[in-house]
Structures are given as structure tokens and as C-alpha cells.
Amino acid sequence: MRILVTGGAGYVGSTLVPMLLADGHAVRVLDTLRFGGQGLLGCARYPAFELVKGDVRDFAAVDDAADDVDVIVHLAAIVGYPACKKEPDVAVATNVDGTRNVVRARRPGQRLVFASTGSVYGAVPDYLCHEDTPRAPITLYGETKAEAEQLVLAAGDAVALRYATAFGASPRMRLDLMPNTFAYQAVHDRSLIVYEGGFKRTFVHVHDMARSIVFALDNWAAMRDDVYNVGHERMNFTKAEVARKILEHVDYYLYFAETGSDEDKRDYEVSYAKIRSRGFETEIDLDAGVAELVKAVSLINVVNPYGNV
Ligand SMILES: NC(=O)c1ccc[n+]([C@@H]2O[C@H](COP(=O)([O-])OP(=O)(O)OC[C@H]3O[C@@H](n4cnc5c(N)ncnc54)[C@H](O)[C@@H]3O)[C@@H](O)[C@H]2O)c1
């Protein structure tokens, strides 16, 4: 298939795009290269790989990029609540208007996969979120992704994948994700202070995120026109459990603070029964992911690890 991946140079994209190329697909990436393009260096050897440096906020750019493809995987976004809070106008223009451009530029017959997020649940009435739990985002990030998800599903012939909090190593590395940050600090600072250690989060490895997109494309008839939580109940952990898991792999000073708080107040669990019922299972658990992360963060030493927020 010929596949357009918006935001393909990002954390998820730089894991997904090589996977698609290795499967024999032709891949065009539309990306502003906000964080550079190094994550896709390994893709340049594929004749079927094409990079278009462009912006999803620019309808003409999206329209051109959508030409002659069978599938659009829409990843481009301003990702996470701190980044959205820092540049709210850019976040709304990218996440909502950019998605509107993608929906508008799509030709009849082109399938659309959208990367959504568990952040659309926000302040949930039920502690265990299912796909039909009312969306009640509490951050601008969650609001923009919820609005974009609605646009995509209303357009039809689409799948929205609501991801848990991502973690794991990817060619374009992100250090603003909690397990990645914890591992980086454990390895480089040899110490970590954890606030609100009892708060529960739900995680998915970036490799499994990319696999879920491939799975949706391979099982389109069963998956289309619906929304799925992507993750696994086995991957619901408190922040303290994640920090302690890292202690099993690297020796560092772990301190739980009574004061201080995390602005992201999400505290919930998510059901992943629906996507499992379609046959999708995640592969990488916290132990394997943390073992990988400890090695991965040892390979990098960045001046400002949290530069993207
Ligand atoms: N990582 C997570 O925890 C997570 C969880 C749930 C959902 N998601 C979703 O997955 C998608 C990918 O996230 P990621 O972690 O790879 O983020 P990322 O920030 O690493 O990648 C986003 C990519 O989009 C590009 N981009 C930003 N604005 C653009 C624009 N206007 N036009 C074109 N390209 C633009 C950036 O250059 C970057 O390469 C996002 O839609 C995000 O909301 C991510």
C-alpha cells in the first residue's frame, strides 16, 4: 500500500515508518521536522520512502501529500499537556485545524487512522474507562485531541486509537514521558524525586503503538469506524511502581516526596478488552521496556532533556 504518515518523524512515527517500509509499503512522511529528522535516517535507503517537509496547518500541503495514497496515518500534533500549554494557539491550529485539513484533503476510498489518547477521558466518572466512557478532558491537549477524534470518526472509514501513556526507546527519543524521564534521571542523575507516587497510569510501549496501527490496517473490515483503547490492563501501574521497577535495573536514590504535585492529575485505569477482542495483544511489558530504557538512555546525553516542553 501507499501510506501517508503525518508527523512521521516523531516518536511514534520514527518507530512506525521503518516497520511499514520493512513490510513492503511505500511511505510518504509529511512533517515540519519540529524535532529534526534524524529519527528517520535509517529510512532513507528505501526507494519507497519519501519525505515532504510541510505543515498540516497548510491545507495545500496536506492536499498535495494526500495525492495517490491508499491510507493516511495522522500522527502530527503538538503532543502532551505541557507543550500545548506553552503554545496554546499552535496546539489548537495543529491538533484541531490540522486534523480538519487531513479530513478535507482525504480522497474517497482512502483509509484514515488517527492517533488519539487516553487524555480524552480526563476527569472520569468511572475509575475504569471504556471506549464509551464520556470524554471529559481536563487539559488543552486532551480537549484538542477529543475534538480531532470526533472530526475523524464523523468523516467515516476511519479508526481512532486511544493510546495509553507511551514509553520506550524510539529513534526520535522523547524524555518527557514519565518512564523515560524516570529512567533518564536514574541513569544520569542517580537520583529521582517522585510526587504523588500512588497515582495510577496506564502505559504502552512505542513498538506496540506502531504495531496497533499496522494491525488496524491489516484488519480494516473488523476495525473500521470505531475507537479503541490501546494498551493492556497488565500495564496499569502507579508512579511509585514504575520508579521501583527501574530500581531493579539500575541502582539510584529514590525519594518519595510528601509535598509538591504533578499538574497532570489523571488517576485512572483503562479497559483494553475491545481491541483484544479484535485480536490485538501488546508484546512489551514494563520489565522488558524498562530494561531497554536503561540501556537506551545510557546511549544519550542531552543538554536539555526536556527541551520539547
Ligand atoms: N507519546 C504518547 O504518549 C502518545 C500517547 C498517546 C497519543 N499520542 C499521539 O500520537 C501522535 C504522535 O505522538 P509522538 O509521541 O510521536 O509525538 P512527537 O511530538 O514525537 O511527534 C509529532 C510529530 O509531528 C510533527 N508535527 C508537529 N506539528 C506539525 C505540523 N503542524 N505539521 C506537520 N507535522 C507536525 C513534529 O515535527 C513531530 O515529528 C500524536 O498525535 C499524539 O497525540 C502520543
The ligand as a Tripos MOL2 file, in Angstrom:
@<TRIPOS>MOLECULE
LIG
   44    48     1     0     0
SMALL
NO_CHARGES

@<TRIPOS>ATOM
      1 N1          3.6290    9.5270   23.0170 N.am      1 LIG1
      2 C1          2.4980    9.4470   23.6770 C.2       1 LIG1
      3 O1          2.4330    9.3020   24.9020 O.2       1 LIG1
      4 C2          1.2260    9.4740   22.9590 C.ar      1 LIG1
      5 C3          0.1980    8.9400   23.6340 C.ar      1 LIG1
      6 C4         -0.9950    8.9790   23.0590 C.ar      1 LIG1
      7 C5         -1.1500    9.5170   21.8050 C.ar      1 LIG1
      8 N2         -0.1300   10.0410   21.1470 N.ar      1 LIG1
      9 C6         -0.3730   10.6300   19.8330 C.3       1 LIG1
     10 O2          0.4970   10.0240   18.8940 O.3       1 LIG1
     11 C7          0.8730   11.0000   17.9130 C.3       1 LIG1
     12 C8          2.3610   11.0360   17.7850 C.3       1 LIG1
     13 O3          2.9400   11.4010   19.0280 O.3       1 LIG1
     14 P1          4.5150   11.3860   19.2590 P.3       1 LIG1
     15 O4          4.7440   10.8930   20.6210 O.co2     1 LIG1
     16 O5          5.1580   10.7280   18.1110 O.co2     1 LIG1
     17 O6          4.8250   12.9550   19.2550 O.3       1 LIG1
     18 P2          6.0990   13.7440   18.6470 P.3       1 LIG1
     19 O7          5.9880   15.1300   19.1720 O.co2     1 LIG1
     20 O8          7.3470   12.9810   18.8630 O.co2     1 LIG1
     21 O9          5.7980   13.7310   17.0900 O.3       1 LIG1
     22 C9          4.9100   14.6170   16.4710 C.3       1 LIG1
     23 C10         5.4540   14.9000   15.1030 C.3       1 LIG1
     24 O10         4.5280   15.7910   14.4750 O.3       1 LIG1
     25 C11         5.2770   16.7880   13.8260 C.3       1 LIG1
     26 N3          4.4620   17.9990   13.7320 N.ar      1 LIG1
     27 C12         4.1120   18.8450   14.7440 C.ar      1 LIG1
     28 N4          3.3700   19.8440   14.2570 N.ar      1 LIG1
     29 C13         3.2340   19.6090   12.9280 C.ar      1 LIG1
     30 C14         2.5610   20.2910   11.8820 C.ar      1 LIG1
     31 N5          1.8760   21.4180   12.1130 N.pl3     1 LIG1
     32 N6          2.6130   19.7720   10.6370 N.ar      1 LIG1
     33 C15         3.3220   18.6290   10.3800 C.ar      1 LIG1
     34 N7          3.9970   17.9630   11.3250 N.ar      1 LIG1
     35 C16         3.9410   18.4420   12.5930 C.ar      1 LIG1
     36 C17         6.5100   17.0110   14.6630 C.3       1 LIG1
     37 O11         7.5680   17.5900   13.8990 O.3       1 LIG1
     38 C18         6.8200   15.5900   15.1200 C.3       1 LIG1
     39 O12         7.7170   14.9660   14.2360 O.3       1 LIG1
     40 C19         0.2610   12.3170   18.3490 C.3       1 LIG1
     41 O13        -0.9160   12.5420   17.5950 O.3       1 LIG1
     42 C20        -0.0750   12.1060   19.8020 C.3       1 LIG1
     43 O14        -1.1600   12.8950   20.2080 O.3       1 LIG1
     44 C21         1.0820   10.0110   21.6970 C.ar      1 LIG1
@<TRIPOS>BOND
     1     1     2 1
     2     2     3 2
     3     2     4 1
     4     4     5 ar
     5     4    44 ar
     6     5     6 ar
     7     6     7 ar
     8     7     8 ar
     9     8     9 1
    10     8    44 ar
    11     9    10 1
    12     9    42 1
    13    10    11 1
    14    11    12 1
    15    11    40 1
    16    12    13 1
    17    13    14 1
    18    14    15 2
    19    14    16 1
    20    14    17 1
    21    17    18 1
    22    18    19 2
    23    18    20 1
    24    18    21 1
    25    21    22 1
    26    22    23 1
    27    23    24 1
    28    23    38 1
    29    24    25 1
    30    25    26 1
    31    25    36 1
    32    26    27 ar
    33    26    35 ar
    34    27    28 ar
    35    28    29 ar
    36    29    30 ar
    37    29    35 ar
    38    30    31 1
    39    30    32 ar
    40    32    33 ar
    41    33    34 ar
    42    34    35 ar
    43    36    37 1
    44    36    38 1
    45    38    39 1
    46    40    41 1
    47    40    42 1
    48    42    43 1
@<TRIPOS>SUBSTRUCTURE
     1 LIG1         1 GROUP 0 **** ****
